[in-house]
Amino acid sequence: MDLDEAIRQRRSIRKYRADEPIPREDIEAIIEAGCWAPSSTNIQPWCFIVVEDRETIASMAKAVYDRFQAISKEALGKGEKRLAAFCRFMRSYGSFFTDAPLVIVACSKPYENPVLKMPIATVIEKTRQYREAKVDVELIMVDTVKKSVTMAVQNMLLKAHSLGYGTCVMDTPIAIKDTLRELLHLEDELDLVMVIPMGVPESTEVKAPERLPVEEVMRFHQP
Ligand SMILES: Cc1cc2nc3c(=O)[nH]c(=O)nc-3n(C[C@H](O)[C@H](O)[C@H](O)COP(=O)(O)O)c2cc1C
């Protein structure tokens, strides 16, 4: 598939053919596309949990639904109508994947760089002592693993699209990440970044949400 075509035609797909599983070789090709993404100092701080078990997928979706439903109900009781409406929206926005044949949970691993030869917390602490230089290493290091995982996820969305699968990258489920950690038996060192349901789309006739025009999002710096 042509690159421009893949970039423009990929859509967030939220309904999948439940009876069409994704073959193992396609799952591996999608993950491999993720692995070719750039990452800070090439640390590749990612781990992709492939969830195929229908019960687990349904439990993940239900957990998201129930938690937003609970807040929505409580908020309504307190007269907080706007908050209740927001939570009702998030309830579906975060749980539509209940029947997806596959969910990939993209996780980050702690920043570990053999070149550093000391823990990143120590680097942050030590550079802070060099106040004159005004270099804030923490600003980079705290987010750098998540930025890297996100780049990998975009590659995966495009690869899945090129193979004929629909995906939807999600972060709403991350709002209940402790529950998801338990459901997935995640090791302590892993942190959830994105949840990506995928499958053969029920329909490919999904309207593309409009994009801001280039003139609106681009400007040339005037020195
Ligand atoms: C960081 C991020 C988080 C998102 N979280 C969700 C989500 O929780 N639920 C959902 O249905 N879509 C989610 N989306 C998908 C967006 O709604 C979608 O990308 C956007 O509306 C543009 O549509 P398109 O992907 O079809 O171009 C998310 C997208 C991004 C980039």
The ligand as a Gaussian input file, in Angstrom:
#p B3LYP/6-31G(d) Opt

LIG

0 1
 C       -4.078000       9.655000      22.192000
 C       -5.369000       9.167000      21.596000
 C       -6.329000       8.625000      22.418000
 C       -7.540000       8.153000      21.881000
 N       -8.443000       7.561000      22.708000
 C       -9.588000       7.069000      22.192000
 C      -10.521000       6.417000      23.032000
 O      -10.309000       6.266000      24.228000
 N      -11.648000       5.949000      22.465000
 C      -11.917000       6.076000      21.124000
 O      -12.978000       5.613000      20.675000
 N      -11.044000       6.704000      20.290000
 C       -9.879000       7.184000      20.787000
 N       -8.982000       7.795000      19.962000
 C       -9.252000       7.888000      18.521000
 C       -9.689000       9.306000      18.086000
 O      -11.005000       9.525000      18.481000
 C       -9.533000       9.414000      16.549000
 O       -8.200000       9.175000      16.200000
 C       -9.949000      10.781000      16.008000
 O      -11.301000      11.025000      16.231000
 C       -9.649000      10.912000      14.508000
 O      -10.275000       9.892000      13.777000
 P       -9.457000       8.895000      12.840000
 O       -8.513000       8.108000      13.721000
 O      -10.477000       8.013000      12.169000
 O       -8.695000       9.702000      11.840000
 C       -7.781000       8.263000      20.473000
 C       -6.787000       8.812000      19.654000
 C       -5.596000       9.232000      20.207000
 C       -4.521000       9.782000      19.293000

